[in-house]
Amino acid sequence: MTRAALLAELGRYAPADAHERAMTQAVIAFIDAHPDCFERTCGTGHITASAWVLDEEKSHVLLTHHRKLNRWLQLGGHADGDADVRRVAQREALEESGLANIRFAQDAIYDIDVHEIPARGAEAAHKHYDVRFAFIADRAAPTVVSDESHELAWVPLGELAALGADRSVMRLAQKSAIFRSRERSD
C-alpha cells in the first residue's frame, strides 16, 4: 500500500457516526499535508495502526494493559515508515500478543481514531492518527506479554466499561456487536 492508496481507501471509508467522520477527515488531511506521516519523526503526529483482535465467537477481545499509558487498549503501534497499515496492524498484533496466528475478520478498514498522546520525557505531546483493522484469533492459543504491556487479557465485550475502556474502545465493541449480528442473519 502507498500513501495515495491509503488516501483513496480512506476516501471510500464509511464512518459509523459524525464523530468518526470528523476523525476520518482529520486523518485524510494529515496524510495529505505530511509526506512523512508514517514516520515517528513527524513531530505533530503520525500514522499508527491498530488491531481489534476478537475470538472466533466475536464475544471477547484481546486487550493489552499498556505500560506507558496505563490503560486497557487494543493492540497496535507505529507505522515506522511502512505505508501498508494492514501489515503494520498485523505485525503489531503478533508482536504484542505472542499469538502465532491471526486472520483478518474483514479486508476493509474497521475504524478510524485520532487521539492525543501526552508528553513523556523528551517526547512532546502529539497525535496518533490510527487506522484500525479487525482480526480473529483462537482464544485458547497461548499469548506472551510484551515489554510494552503490563498484562494481556481476553475480555468479554460486555465487561469493557467496567475496565474503564475509553470512548474509542467502546465504539470498537459496538461495531463488533453489529458485525456479530450481521453474521448471524446471513
N, C-alpha and C positions, 0 to 999 in steps of 0.2 A: 504494500500500500504506500502511496505517496501522499504528500501534503494536499495536493489537488484532489486526489481520490477521496481523502477523508473529508475535505470541504464539500465535495459533491454528495457524499453519503450523509453528512450532517444536514445538508440542504433538503434531503428526502426524508429525514427522520421525523416521525410523528410524536411530539412530546405528549405526555399524559395530561398536562394542565398548563395554565398560564405561567405558573412559576417555572416549570421545566422548560417551557417555550422561551422564556426570557434567558434562562441559563444556556440553552442551545444557541440562541443568537449571540450571547456573550462569548461562547466558545468559538463560534464561526468568526466573529470579529477579531478575537485574539489571534487565531491561526492566520487569518488574512493579514493582520498587521505585523506579525512577528515571524519572519522566516526561520528564526532559531527557536521556535515554540516547543520543540521536542527536547531541548537541552536544559539542564538544571541551571546553567549559567544565564538563562533569560531571567533577569532579576525580578521582574514584576510578577512572574508566574511561569508555569509550564504545563504542558500536556502530561497527564497521568492516565493510567488505565486500571480499571478495577474488575474483579471477578466476583460475581454473586454466585457462590457455589451451593447449589441445592442438592439434596439427596434424591434418589430415584422417585420417591413418592411426592417430592416437592413440598414436604411438610417441615423440613429442617434446613437451616442454612449454616454453613461453616463460617464462623467469625473468629477474628483474632482480637485479643485484648492488646491493643497497640502500645508498645513500650513508651514511645515519645509522647503520644497524645493521651495516654492513659484512658482510653475508651474502647468499647467494643465496636469493631468496624469490619466491613468486608475486606477481603484480601486485595492487594493491588499495590501499585507503585509507579515510579518514574519511568518515562519512556527512554531516557538516557540516549537520545539521538535516534531512536528507532521510530519511524513514522507508522509502522504497522501496529496499530493499537490492539488489534486482536492478539497478535503474537505477544505483545507486552503483557496484556491481561492474563493470558495463559501461562506465560513464563513466571509472572509474579505469583499466580495461584499455586503453581507447582513448587516454587522455591519457598514460599511462606507456609505451606501446609505439609510438605513432605509427601503428599499424595503421589502415587506412581501414575495414576490415570485420572484424567478428567476429560469430559467432552462438552462441546458447545450445546447448550439447550436449544439455541436458535442461532442462525447466522447473523441476524441483524443486531444493531446496537440495542441494548436493553434499557439504558438510562443515561442521562447526562446530568452532571452536577458541577457546580463551581463553589468552592469553599475556601475560606481563609485559613492559612497556616500561620500560627503565631511565630514571632521572632524567637530564635533559640540560639544562644551563643553568638557567633559571628554572622549567622544567617538572619537576614532581615525578614520581616513578615512578607508573605507573598500569597498568591492564589494558585490553587490546583484546579486545572480545567480538566475534569475527569470524564472519560468515556468508558462506559461500563457494559460488560457482557455477562450473560447468564451461562452457567456451566452446570453439569450434572456429575456427581461423583458418588461412589459407594460409601455410605456412612459407616460401614463396618471396616473399611480399609484403614490401615494404620496411618496416623499423622505424626509429624515431628514439629515441635515448636521451634521457630527460627529465632535468631538473635533480635529480630525486630518486634518480638511478641513476648508478653508475659504468659500467655495461655492461648490455646485454640479450643473451640467448643462447637459441637453441633447443637444449635439452639432451635427449639420449636418456634415456628414463625409467630405463634400466639404469645410467646413469652418475651419478645423483643422489647416491648415497652417497659417491662419490669427490670430489664438490664440497663435502662436509660438510653436506649437507642435514639439517635438523633433523627431529625426530620427526613433526611435523605435515606437512611436505612429503613425507616418506616415506609417510605414511598416504594423502595425496592420490594419490601414484603407485600405491600398492597398489589404491586404488579404480579408477584408470584401467585397470589390468590386468584387473580384474573386469569393468569396463564394456566393454572391448575384447573379452573372451572371450564375454560375453553377446551382443554384436552378431554375432560370428562364428557363434554357434549359432542365431541367428534366421533 
